[in-house]
Amino acid sequence: MLPNNNDKIKTAHLLRRAGFGARPDEWPLYEKLGVSGVTAFLLYPEKMPDTMQVLLGQIQEDFVDFDEIESVRSWWLLRMMRSRRPLEEKMTLFWHHHFATANFKVNNPRLMWQQNELFRKHALGNFRSLLQDIVRDGAMLLWLDGNANRAGKPNENFAREVMELFALGIGNGYTEKDIQEAARALTGWRFADNYRAVFDPFLHDDGPKTVFGQTANFHGDDVIDLIAAHPATGRYLATKLFQFFVHENPTKADIEPLAQLYYSSGYDVRAMLEKLLKSPSFYAANALYARIKSPVEFAVMAMRSLNAPLTAVKDLQKSLGAMGQELFDPPSVKGWDGGAAWINSRTLSARLGFTSELTNAMNKRGALLPLALGDLAAVLKDESNAGQTMPRPFPALNSGNGAAMESKGAMMNSVPSMMDVPNKMPALPKLSAQQVAALSPDKVVDTLWDNLLPGQQTRPATRAAFLNYLGDGKSDIAAKLPGLVNLIMASPEYQLI
């Protein structure tokens, strides 16, 4: 059995929570970086060239239609699967849930895409700046009726939700009068036909307003300043981040240092995340595998683990919908319930159907045998390049204060070119008779388990069941690989993150 490697457990946990796991070709590089090096790599995505942005810019006219929601969903799924900036994409997903906006009401996929880009821009940025921009976001104006908010006839929807759900938390230090007065201050913004929000001074209430006990001729940004600085905001945001990245039951001792850092850093989300990801709580026993994977996390991690292209599953979006999560269509302004609500008889069946289709597709491509052997060279071989992987340099990664990252970070100096290819899987060579003969039940079970759940020990009973499925080794193990991968992905352990 594989050793219980503490450093590998921590690295795998970090990559699951602050990204979407690791592709098998990435593991040697991440192991060389170590936990501290991977943490720095994740926290400073701007140090990495955004090759996905370049690639998507090149193909969007032919392959991405930003006026079709299915196309926009595929565009984002591709980013999550291939981006070299995993925490940036994970935070984009966090903000999508936090500022839950649904196309079923907005009915404008291009605006939903623009909002998604807004979340990516502010993924690890300044919370006040994000709030300021979300006020002007076209999708949000339509979603929470900002278009109808005007002088003499204020609409309170956005003002209410920014206090209840986006910044302060329900009942935390505000009154109905604060909501009403904030709505007046936010009047004047409307959605224009050019996919932009514009401020119309004729629609703005220019009179004095009283918010949180302060009276002035407040405008929208003034109210956002008051909300960002409110004593409840730091604790609320710290709690939401802790629950998303660690576990659902933080203590006051977990939250207060993060809340204080929110104010002392000038509302810097990256500073809060850095403290969180480096805290003992993040790696505590009650944090490991403490959350159920959302459908998006489940699907994207599975596809990354198998080096699968976006097209490996015929209708990935339909599969995600059956599992209970349609991107760009959260069920309400509260987002998805998450947690135990992700798993029921219907959604669990959908998860199993997804993994069955995925593993069968990858088996037909010849991808499971090399993974079962741990033959990384075969997994990555691209016939168009005479069997050689194409290195892609990682630039030097620096810490936030500009100091050079520790030398081991420089070891993460290449990734295969296939990370930049959206829908192409390199043709895999046939394994030799000697390689196939080298397959043994023990090796296959341990290698595939470690690929899908790196660093985690297999429970003896679970491992025995997998070995029993494969038989004594005299039968054709290769033919049973899709079934074995399905069994691993159906295990309780694999549903957790």
C-alpha positions in Angstrom: 0.0 0.0 0.0 1.1 3.6 -0.6 2.7 5.3 2.4 0.8 7.8 4.4 2.7 10.9 3.2 1.8 13.9 5.4 3.3 16.5 3.0 1.4 14.9 0.1 -1.8 14.9 2.1 -1.4 18.6 2.8 -0.5 19.5 -0.8 -3.5 17.5 -2.1 -5.8 19.1 0.4 -4.5 22.6 -0.6 -5.0 21.9 -4.3 -8.5 20.6 -3.8 -9.7 23.5 -1.7 -7.8 26.3 -3.4 -8.2 24.9 -6.9 -9.6 21.8 -8.6 -7.1 19.2 -7.7 -4.1 18.2 -9.7 -3.6 16.6 -13.1 -1.3 13.6 -13.0 1.3 15.5 -15.0 1.4 18.3 -12.4 2.1 16.2 -9.3 5.9 15.9 -9.7 6.1 19.7 -10.0 3.8 20.4 -7.1 5.7 17.9 -4.9 9.0 19.7 -5.7 7.4 23.0 -4.7 6.1 21.7 -1.4 3.2 23.0 0.6 4.6 26.6 1.1 5.7 26.8 -2.6 2.3 25.7 -3.8 0.6 28.1 -1.5 2.6 31.0 -2.9 1.9 29.8 -6.5 -1.8 29.8 -5.9 -2.0 33.1 -4.1 -0.3 35.1 -6.8 -1.9 34.0 -10.1 -0.9 37.2 -11.8 2.7 35.8 -11.8 1.5 33.2 -14.3 0.7 34.1 -17.9 -3.0 33.7 -18.5 -2.7 31.4 -21.4 -6.4 30.5 -21.3 -7.3 34.2 -21.8 -5.1 34.3 -24.9 -6.4 31.0 -26.2 -10.1 31.8 -25.6 -9.5 35.1 -27.3 -8.2 33.3 -30.4 -11.0 30.8 -30.6 -14.0 32.7 -29.4 -15.3 33.8 -32.8 -15.4 30.2 -34.0 -16.2 28.2 -30.8 -17.6 30.6 -28.2 -20.9 32.4 -28.7 -21.4 34.8 -25.8 -25.1 35.2 -26.7 -25.8 31.5 -25.9 -25.7 30.4 -22.2 -24.6 26.9 -23.0 -21.6 28.2 -24.9 -20.7 30.6 -22.0 -21.0 27.6 -19.5 -18.6 25.6 -21.7 -16.2 28.5 -21.9 -16.0 28.7 -18.1 -15.8 25.0 -17.5 -12.8 25.0 -19.9 -11.2 27.7 -17.9 -11.6 25.7 -14.7 -10.2 22.6 -16.3 -7.2 24.1 -18.0 -6.2 27.4 -16.3 -2.8 27.7 -14.7 -4.4 30.0 -12.2 -6.5 27.6 -10.1 -7.2 29.8 -7.1 -8.3 32.6 -9.4 -10.9 30.3 -10.9 -11.9 28.9 -7.5 -12.5 32.4 -6.2 -14.5 33.2 -9.4 -16.7 30.3 -8.5 -16.9 31.5 -4.8 -18.0 35.0 -5.9 -20.6 33.5 -8.4 -22.2 31.8 -5.4 -21.8 34.8 -3.1 -23.3 37.3 -5.5 -25.7 34.7 -6.9 -27.1 36.0 -10.2 -29.2 33.8 -12.5 -29.6 34.0 -16.3 -33.2 32.7 -15.9 -34.1 36.2 -15.0 -31.3 38.3 -16.5 -31.9 36.5 -19.9 -28.7 37.8 -21.3 -25.7 35.4 -21.5 -23.3 38.1 -22.6 -24.0 40.0 -19.4 -23.5 36.8 -17.4 -20.1 36.4 -19.1 -19.2 40.0 -18.3 -20.1 39.5 -14.7 -18.0 36.3 -14.6 -15.0 38.3 -15.9 -15.7 40.9 -13.2 -15.4 38.2 -10.6 -12.2 36.9 -12.1 -10.8 40.5 -12.2 -11.5 40.9 -8.4 -11.0 37.3 -7.5 -8.2 38.0 -5.0 -8.6 41.8 -4.9 -10.2 44.5 -2.8 -13.7 43.7 -1.4 -14.8 47.4 -1.5 -13.7 47.7 -5.2 -15.7 44.5 -6.0 -18.8 46.0 -4.3 -18.4 49.2 -6.2 -18.2 47.4 -9.5 -21.1 45.0 -8.7 -23.3 48.1 -8.3 -22.5 49.0 -11.9 -22.7 45.4 -13.3 -25.4 45.0 -16.0 -26.4 41.5 -14.9 -26.8 42.5 -11.3 -28.8 45.6 -12.3 -31.3 43.3 -14.1 -31.2 40.6 -11.5 -32.0 42.8 -8.5 -34.0 45.4 -10.3 -31.5 48.3 -10.2 -33.0 49.5 -13.4 -36.2 50.3 -11.5 -34.4 52.2 -8.7 -34.9 55.9 -9.3 -35.6 59.1 -7.5 -39.1 59.3 -6.0 -39.6 55.6 -6.5 -36.7 53.7 -5.0 -36.4 49.9 -5.4 -34.9 48.3 -2.3 -33.9 44.9 -3.7 -30.2 45.5 -4.2 -29.8 47.6 -1.1 -31.4 44.9 0.9 -29.4 42.0 -0.5 -26.1 43.9 -0.3 -26.7 44.2 3.4 -28.4 40.8 4.1 -26.4 38.5 1.8 -23.4 40.3 0.2 -21.7 42.2 3.1 -23.2 42.3 6.6 -25.4 39.2 7.0 -29.0 39.1 8.0 -29.8 41.3 11.0 -26.2 42.3 11.5 -26.2 46.0 12.4 -28.6 47.6 10.0 -32.3 48.7 10.1 -35.1 48.8 7.5 -34.5 52.6 7.4 -30.8 52.0 6.5 -32.0 49.8 3.6 -34.5 52.4 2.4 -32.0 55.3 2.6 -29.2 53.2 0.9 -31.6 52.4 -1.9 -32.1 56.2 -2.4 -28.3 56.7 -2.6 -28.0 53.9 -5.2 -30.6 55.5 -7.6 -29.5 56.6 -11.1 -27.7 53.5 -12.4 -29.4 51.7 -15.3 -28.5 49.2 -18.0 -27.8 50.6 -21.4 -28.1 48.7 -24.8 -24.3 48.5 -25.3 -23.9 46.0 -22.4 -22.8 48.7 -20.1 -24.3 50.3 -17.0 -24.6 54.1 -17.1 -25.3 56.7 -14.5 -28.2 59.0 -15.2 -28.2 62.0 -12.8 -31.8 62.8 -13.6 -32.8 59.4 -12.1 -30.7 60.0 -8.9 -32.1 61.1 -5.6 -29.9 64.1 -4.7 -31.3 64.7 -1.3 -29.8 64.0 2.1 -29.9 60.4 3.4 -29.1 58.8 6.8 -27.3 55.5 6.7 -25.9 53.8 9.8 -26.5 57.0 11.7 -24.6 59.2 9.4 -26.3 61.9 7.3 -25.1 63.4 4.0 -26.0 63.7 0.3 -24.8 60.1 -0.2 -24.3 58.6 -3.6 -23.8 54.9 -4.4 -20.0 54.8 -3.8 -20.5 56.6 -0.5 -22.9 53.9 0.7 -20.5 51.2 -0.5 -17.7 52.8 1.6 -20.0 52.7 4.6 -20.9 49.1 4.1 -17.3 48.0 3.5 -16.2 49.7 6.7 -19.1 48.4 8.8 -18.1 46.4 11.9 -20.1 43.4 10.7 -18.6 43.1 7.2 -15.2 41.8 8.2 -16.7 39.0 10.3 -19.3 38.1 7.6 -16.8 37.8 4.8 -14.3 36.0 7.0 -17.0 33.5 7.9 -18.0 32.9 4.3 -14.4 32.4 3.2 -13.7 30.0 6.2 -16.8 27.9 5.4 -15.9 27.7 1.8 -12.2 26.8 2.2 -12.1 25.0 5.6 -15.3 23.7 7.2 -18.8 24.9 8.1 -18.4 25.4 11.8 -15.8 28.1 12.6 -15.2 29.3 16.1 -14.8 32.9 17.1 -11.1 32.3 17.4 -11.1 31.2 13.8 -12.9 34.3 12.5 -11.7 37.3 14.6 -8.1 37.3 13.2 -9.4 37.2 9.7 -12.0 39.9 10.4 -9.3 42.2 11.9 -7.0 41.6 8.9 -9.9 42.6 6.6 -9.8 46.1 8.1 -6.1 46.5 8.7 -5.3 45.4 5.1 -7.8 47.8 3.6 -10.3 45.1 2.7 -7.7 42.9 0.9 -9.2 39.5 0.1 -5.8 38.0 -0.8 -4.4 38.9 2.6 -7.3 37.1 4.3 -6.9 34.0 2.1 -3.1 33.9 2.7 -3.7 33.9 6.5 -6.5 31.3 6.1 -4.5 28.9 3.9 -1.5 29.1 6.2 -3.5 28.7 9.4 -3.4 25.5 11.5 -7.2 25.3 11.1 -6.9 24.8 7.4 -4.9 21.6 7.9 -6.7 20.4 11.1 -8.2 16.9 11.1 -11.7 18.4 11.2 -11.0 20.3 7.9 -9.7 17.3 5.8 -12.5 15.9 3.6 -15.0 18.0 5.6 -17.0 19.2 2.7 -19.1 17.5 0.0 -17.9 18.3 -3.5 -20.2 20.5 -5.4 -21.2 19.1 -8.8 -18.8 21.5 -10.5 -16.0 20.5 -8.2 -16.8 16.8 -8.6 -16.9 16.9 -12.4 -13.9 19.2 -13.0 -11.7 17.4 -10.5 -12.6 14.0 -12.1 -11.8 15.2 -15.6 -8.5 16.8 -14.5 -7.5 13.6 -12.7 -8.0 11.6 -15.9 -6.5 14.3 -18.2 -9.9 14.3 -20.0 -10.8 16.9 -22.6 -14.0 18.9 -22.3 -15.6 16.7 -25.0 -15.0 13.4 -23.1 -18.6 13.7 -21.7 -21.1 14.3 -24.4 -23.3 16.8 -22.5 -21.4 17.9 -19.5 -23.8 20.7 -18.8 -26.7 18.4 -18.7 -24.8 16.1 -16.4 -24.1 19.0 -14.0 -27.7 20.0 -14.1 -28.8 16.5 -13.1 -26.3 16.6 -10.3 -27.9 19.8 -9.1 -25.7 22.7 -10.2 -26.2 24.7 -13.4 -23.6 27.4 -13.8 -25.0 30.9 -14.2 -28.4 29.7 -12.9 -28.3 29.4 -9.1 -31.8 28.8 -7.8 -32.1 32.1 -5.9 -30.2 35.1 -4.6 -29.0 32.9 -1.8 -27.1 30.7 -4.3 -27.0 26.9 -3.8 -27.7 25.3 -0.5 -24.6 23.1 -0.8 -23.4 20.7 1.9 -25.6 17.6 2.4 -28.1 19.0 -0.1 -25.8 18.1 -2.9 -26.4 14.4 -2.3 -29.7 12.5 -2.7 -30.8 9.5 -4.6 -31.3 11.5 -7.8 -28.1 13.5 -7.7 -26.0 10.5 -6.6 -27.3 8.5 -9.6 -26.3 11.4 -11.9 -22.8 11.5 -10.4 -22.4 7.8 -11.1 -23.8 8.2 -14.7 -21.3 11.0 -15.3 -18.3 9.0 -14.1 -19.4 5.9 -16.1 -19.5 8.0 -19.3 -16.2 9.7 -18.5 -14.3 6.5 -17.7 -15.6 4.7 -20.7 -14.7 7.6 -23.0 -11.2 7.8 -21.6 -10.8 4.0 -21.8 -11.6 4.1 -25.5 -8.9 6.7 -25.9 -6.4 4.4 -24.2 -5.9 6.7 -21.3 -6.6 4.4 -18.3 -3.9 1.8 -18.9 -1.0 4.3 -18.7 -2.6 5.8 -15.6 -3.0 2.4 -14.0 0.7 1.7 -14.6 1.8 5.2 -13.4 3.4 5.6 -16.8 3.5 9.4 -16.9 5.5 9.5 -20.1 2.9 7.5 -21.9 0.1 9.6 -20.5 1.6 12.7 -21.8 3.1 11.5 -25.1 2.0 13.5 -28.1 2.6 11.8 -31.4 2.9 15.1 -33.2 6.0 15.9 -31.1 7.9 12.6 -31.6 6.8 11.4 -28.1 8.2 14.4 -26.3 6.3 16.7 -24.0 6.5 20.3 -24.7 7.8 22.3 -21.7 6.2 25.5 -20.8 8.2 27.7 -18.4 6.8 29.0 -15.2 8.1 32.5 -14.5 9.8 33.3 -11.2 7.2 33.4 -8.4 7.6 36.2 -5.9 5.9 36.8 -2.6 3.6 39.7 -2.1 6.4 42.0 -0.9 8.5 41.3 -4.0 11.0 39.1 -2.3 12.1 36.0 -4.2 10.2 32.9 -3.5 12.2 30.1 -2.0 14.4 28.3 -4.4 12.3 25.2 -4.6 9.6 27.2 -6.3 11.9 27.6 -9.2 11.7 23.8 -9.8 8.2 24.2 -11.1 9.5 25.0 -14.5 7.4 23.1 -17.0 4.0 21.9 -17.8 2.9 19.8 -20.8 1.5 21.7 -23.8 -1.8 19.7 -23.5 -2.8 22.1 -20.6 -3.2 24.8 -23.2 -5.3 22.7 -25.7 -9.0 22.9 -24.9 -10.6 20.0 -26.7 -7.7 17.8 -27.9 -6.3 14.8 -26.2 -3.0 13.5 -27.5 -3.2 10.1 -29.1 -1.8 7.6 -26.7 0.5 4.7 -27.9 -0.4 1.1 -27.3 1.4 -0.4 -24.4 3.8 -3.2 -24.9 3.0 -6.8 -23.9 5.6 -6.4 -21.1 3.8 -3.3 -19.7 0.4 -5.0 -19.8 1.9 -8.1 -18.1 3.2 -5.8 -15.4 -0.3 -5.0 -14.3 -1.1 -6.5 -10.9 -4.2 -6.0 -8.8 -2.3 -4.4 -6.0 -0.4 -2.0 -8.2 -3.5 -1.0 -10.2 -5.6 -0.3 -7.2 -2.9 1.7 -5.4 -1.9 3.7 -8.4 -5.4 4.6 -9.5 -6.5 5.4 -6.0 -3.5 7.7 -5.5 -4.1 9.4 -8.8 -7.8 10.1 -7.8 -7.3 10.7 -4.1 -3.6 11.6 -3.7 -2.1 11.2 -0.3 -5.1 9.5 1.3 -4.9 6.0 2.6 -7.4 3.5 1.4 -9.5 1.9 4.1 -8.7 -1.8 4.3 -12.2 -2.9 3.6 -12.5 -0.6 0.6 -9.2 -1.7 -0.8 -10.1 -5.4 -0.3 -13.4 -4.7 -2.2 -11.4 -3.2 -5.1 -9.0 -6.2 -5.2 -11.9 -8.6 -5.1 -13.4 -6.8 -8.1 -10.2 -7.2 -10.1 -9.8 -10.9 -9.2 -6.6 -12.9 -9.0 -4.8 -11.1 -11.8 -5.1 -13.9 -14.2 -8.2 -12.4 -15.8 -7.9 -9.3 -18.1 -7.3 -6.5 -15.6 -7.2 -4.0 -18.3 -10.8 -4.7 -19.3 -11.9 -4.0 -15.7 -10.2 -0.6 -15.4 -13.3 1.5 -16.3 -15.2 -0.4 -13.6 -12.5 0.1 -11.0 -12.3 3.9 -11.7 -16.1 4.0 -11.4 -15.9 2.2 -8.1 -13.3 4.6 -6.7 -15.3 7.7 -7.9 -18.4 6.2 -6.3 -16.7 5.7 -3.0 -17.8 8.0 -0.1 -14.2 9.3 0.1 -14.4 10.6 -3.5 -17.5 12.7 -2.8 -15.6 14.8 -0.3 -13.2 17.6 -0.8 
